[in-house]
Amino acid sequence: MKAEGLKRASTPASLRRQVREWRAAGERIALVPTMGALHAGHIALVRAARRRASRVMVSIFVNPTQFGPNEDLSRYPRTLADDLAKLRAARADLVYLPAVADIYPEGFSTSVTVAGPALGLETDFRPTHFAGVATVVAKLLVQAAPDLAFFGEKDYQQLKVVTRMSRDLDLPVNIVGVPTVREPDGLALSSRNVYLSVDDRRTAPALYRALTEAASAIAGGEAVESAVGRARTLVTQAGFVLDYLEACHAETLAPIASASEGPVRLLVAARIGSTRLIDNVGVPAR
């Protein structure tokens, strides 16, 4: 696609006009919701969407309702010019750039309440986070009306919350998860990695190493409690302040005590310096 081929929409009405044109032509449409500051993980979502749809839309919206009162909304990376260049190179068809007033117009007083996979983990530390995520994603799915929507597995709890919400509300969209993209040393790509100091960046891959070692031990027959406990120790010894490191059912995210209880996913959130990192890995089936 030529560079000038990336269309822009800035309002729900302009987005819907373009979607109607594509629908009239019988085209299959995908949406990749993002908050911008795009990296190779986001581009992997665009490429996955390109393989399964004839038209790919990417939304860029830094959603204020998913940030807590002391979080990084004001300093969250905003790199629109670079984002647009990456989307052109990845052959996205349209970028949706709504204003806050387009998502939350004056008098807005509705939110999506989520439970199930939203319980525990992130919610224990960011109690309003998933209500904000679910509400904005529901809005974007209604506004864009895609056939498919693509989310990264790096934010694994978010993926499961959005999947459950879409199913529960009978939204006519297929939610597709895409594997985490990592640096060569294992660090999961994240827009917030730019916050890491040089020393913290050297330490950060310890999070992934602890997860993979625990996953391998559980797959080899070690008790979940033992493997997870050792992983927690490794993370704290590396210099992280641990929020959680838990073994959960890979679909429901309910806590599990044994690999026999179902497919296992290990999820972690921890702070190094001023940066909070999250990650997760699946436990191979025995």
ABEGO torsion letter per residue (X at the ends): XBAAABBBBABAAAAAAAAAAAAAAGBBBBBBBBAEGBBAAAAAAAAAAAAABABBBBBBBBBAAABBAABAAAABBBBAAAAAAAAAAAGBABBBBBBAAAABBBGBABBBBBBEAABEEAAAABAAAAAAAAAAAAAAAAAAGBABBBBBAABAAAAAAAAAAAAAAGBBBBBBBBBBBBBAAGBBBBAAAAABBAAAAAAAAAAAAAAAAAAAAAAAGBBAAAAAAAAAAAAAAAGBBBABBBBBBAAAGBBBABAAAEBBBBBBBBBBEABBBBBBBBBBBX
